[in-house]
C-alpha cells in the first residue's frame, strides 16, 4: 500500500506560534505542534485551539476528547471513513495519540491522520461519514 498526496510534500508556508489559540490558513505538522506545546509547559493535551482553513499533517493519530468539533472538515479519507478510525482498546488511555480537547476545526484538511476516541465518537463518525467521501 502506498500513500501519496501533494499536500504532504508541500513546505509549511508560514511558521506558526505553537502557543496560539487560533490558527488561520497555516500548514500545521501535528507532532510539531504537540512537541512545542509540551516544551512550553502546555502539557500533553492540546486544549482550546481553533483551526480555520488549515492543513493538519500527520502521520499522526488524534485522540478526540470532549468539546472538539469538526465543521466542513476534509478528513482526506481515501474511501470508507472507517479506514482512518482506530477503536481504543483501553477505556482510559490511548498512548501514542495526540489528545485534543475543546478544539474546533473549521474548513480544514487532515493529511495522513487517523482518529480515535470514545466509542460514541467512533460511532458518530461512522454514522455521519460512513460513505466514501469523508467530509464533515
FENTALIN-V893671 format. One record per pair of residues at least 24 apart in sequence whose ideal C-beta (glycine too) atoms are under 10 Angstrom apart, sorted by the first residue. I is the first residue (numbers start at 0). J is the second residue. Records with the same first field share a line. If there is no record, write none. Layout:
I: J  J
//
This chain:
0: 77
2: 57  58  75  77  110  111
4: 56  75  77  108  110  111
5: 110
6: 54  55  56  73  75  108  109  110  111
7: 54  56  57  58  75  110  111
8: 110
9: 54  56  110
11: 54  56
12: 54
15: 53
17: 41  45  48
18: 48
19: 48  49
20: 46  47  48  49  102
21: 47  48  49  50  51  103
22: 48  49  50  51  52  53  55  104  107
23: 49  50  51  52  53  105
24: 50  51  52  53  54  106  107
25: 50  51  52  53  54  55
26: 53  54  55  56  108  110
27: 53  54  55  56  107
28: 54  55  56  57  58  59  110
29: 55  56  57  58  59  60  61  97  99  109  110  111  112
30: 56  57  58  59  97
31: 56
32: 56  59  97  99
33: 59  61  96  97  98  99
34: 97
36: 97
42: 98
43: 97  98
44: 97  98  99  100  101  102
45: 97  98  99  100  101  102
46: 98  99  100  101  102
47: 99  100  101  102  103
48: 99  100  101  102  103  104
49: 101  102  103  104  105
50: 99  102  103  104  105  106  107  109
51: 103  104  105  106  107
52: 104  105  106  107  108
53: 104  105  106  107  108  109
54: 107  108  109  110
55: 104  107  108  109  110  111  112
56: 108  109  110  111  112
57: 83  97  109  110  111  112  113
58: 110  111  112  113
59: 95  96  97  109  110  111  112  113  114
60: 84  85  93  95  96  97  112  113  114  115
61: 85  93  96  97  98  99  102  104  109  112  113  114  115  116
62: 87  92  93  94  95  96  97  98  99  100  114  115  116  117  120
63: 93  96  97  98  99  100  102  114  115  116  117  120  121  123  124
64: 93  98  99  100  101  102  116  117  120
65: 100  101  116  117  120
66: 99  100  101  102  103
67: 98  99  100  101  102  103  104  114  116  120
68: 101  102  103  104  105  135
69: 102  103  104  105  107  109  114  124  127  128  134  135
70: 103  104  105  106  107  135
71: 104  105  106  107  134  135
72: 103  104  105  106  107  108  109  128  133  134  135
73: 104  106  107  108  109  110  132  133  134  135
74: 104  107  108  109  110  112  113  114  124  128  132  133  134  135
75: 108  109  110  111  112  133  134
76: 109  112  113  114  124  128  130  131  132  133  134
77: 131  133
78: 130  131  132  133
79: 125  128  129  130  131  132  133
80: 114  124  125  126  127  128  129  130  131  132  133  134  135
81: 121  124  125  128  129  133
82: 113  131  133
83: 109  111  112  113  114  115  124  128  133
84: 113  114  115  116  120  121  122  124  125  128
85: 113  114  115  116  121
86: 115  116  118  121  122
87: 115  116  117  118  120  121
88: 115
90: 117  118
104: 135
107: 135
108: 134
109: 133
//
